[in-house]
Amino acid sequence: MSVAGRGVVFDLDGVLVRSEHLWELGWRRYAERHRGPWGDADTRACQGMSVPEWGRYLAHRTSHDPHDAATWGIASVVAAYRAGEVALAPGAAELV
């Protein structure tokens, strides 16, 4: 099987797509779902964290399991990608 013409592009939030808001929305929805407090300061605290780090943070705010928090947060962003809710950054298509 030939792999010519195929490839994978790795992205960080804001480089090729605008997705940071989707992470915030997932964290906020998880907190609301579990009646945990969540505000702008929580979002700022989680920005730049790894998945295990923000999973623990979110679990602490909601008194739930860190793995559950991380799994749910990732699933919410994946669902948004699949629904086409992610916009390309200006010039991203041309760059790739």
Buried (B, 14 or more C-beta within 10 A) or exposed (E): EEEEEEEEEEEEBEEBBBBEBBBBBBBBBBBEEBEBEBEEEBBEBBEEBEEEBBBBBBBEBBEBEBEBBBEBBBEBBEEBEEEEEBEEBEEBEEEE
